[in-house]
Amino acid sequence: MQPSVKIYTLSTCSHCKSTKKLLDECHVQYEFTDVDLLSNEEKKIIIEDVRKLNPQCTFPTLVIGDKVIVGFDETKIRKALGL
C-alpha cells in the first residue's frame, strides 16, 4: 500500500514541477499546496506547518508517510515510496 504523500510547493519552482512530474510518472496519488497562491492568512498557517517539517522553509517539502524530504531528490523520493 502506498504511503500518503503531501507536497508543499511554489507554483513557479522548477524543482517543485520536477517533483510533481516524477510522482505523476510513477502513478503516485498526492496532495499538493502551492503556497505562493494562498491568501495571506492561509499562507501564514501553511508556512508554520512547513517550518515544523523543514525549518529552512524551502520548497518542495514532501511528506511521504512519516518521512520528510526537502528538495527534488529522486533517489530519496523513490526509496520513501518503495519504488
C-alpha positions as CSV (number, residue, x, y, z in Angstrom):
1,M,0.0,0.0,0.0
2,Q,1.3,3.4,-1.0
3,P,2.1,5.8,1.9
4,S,0.2,9.1,2.0
5,V,2.0,11.9,0.0
6,K,1.7,15.6,0.7
7,I,3.8,18.2,-1.1
8,Y,4.3,21.9,-0.3
9,T,5.3,23.7,-3.4
10,L,5.6,27.1,-5.2
11,S,3.8,27.4,-8.5
12,T,6.9,28.9,-10.2
13,C,9.5,26.5,-8.8
14,S,11.2,24.2,-11.3
15,H,12.2,21.7,-8.6
16,C,8.6,21.5,-7.4
17,K,7.4,20.9,-11.0
18,S,10.0,18.1,-11.4
19,T,8.8,16.5,-8.2
20,K,5.1,16.6,-9.3
21,K,6.2,15.2,-12.7
22,L,8.1,12.3,-11.1
23,L,5.1,11.4,-8.9
24,D,2.8,11.6,-11.9
25,E,5.1,9.3,-14.0
26,C,5.2,6.8,-11.1
27,H,1.3,7.0,-10.8
28,V,1.5,8.2,-7.2
29,Q,-1.5,9.9,-5.8
30,Y,-0.6,13.0,-3.8
31,E,-2.0,16.2,-2.4
32,F,-0.1,19.5,-3.0
33,T,-0.4,23.0,-1.9
34,D,1.1,25.8,-4.0
35,V,2.0,28.0,-1.0
36,D,2.5,31.2,-3.1
37,L,-1.1,31.1,-4.4
38,L,-2.7,31.1,-1.0
39,S,-4.3,34.1,0.6
40,N,-2.2,35.8,3.3
41,E,-4.0,34.1,6.2
42,E,-3.8,30.7,4.7
43,K,-0.2,31.3,3.7
44,K,0.8,32.1,7.3
45,I,-0.8,28.9,8.6
46,I,0.8,26.7,6.0
47,I,4.2,28.3,6.3
48,E,4.1,27.5,10.0
49,D,3.3,23.9,9.1
50,V,6.2,23.7,6.6
51,R,8.6,25.2,9.2
52,K,7.8,22.4,11.6
53,L,8.8,19.9,8.9
54,N,11.6,21.9,7.4
55,P,13.0,24.8,9.5
56,Q,14.6,26.4,6.4
57,C,11.1,26.6,4.8
58,T,12.4,25.7,1.3
59,F,10.4,24.1,-1.5
60,P,9.4,21.5,-2.4
61,T,8.9,19.9,1.0
62,L,7.4,16.4,0.7
63,V,5.9,14.3,3.4
64,I,5.8,10.7,2.4
65,G,4.2,8.6,5.2
66,D,6.3,9.6,8.2
67,K,9.4,10.8,6.1
68,V,10.1,14.4,5.2
69,I,12.1,15.0,2.1
70,V,13.3,18.5,1.2
71,G,14.0,19.4,-2.4
72,F,13.8,17.3,-5.5
73,D,15.8,14.2,-4.6
74,E,14.6,11.4,-7.0
75,T,16.5,8.6,-5.1
76,K,15.1,9.6,-1.7
77,I,11.6,10.0,-3.1
78,R,11.6,6.6,-4.9
79,K,13.0,4.9,-1.7
80,A,10.4,6.5,0.5
81,L,7.7,5.4,-1.9
82,G,9.1,1.9,-2.1
83,L,9.8,2.1,-5.8
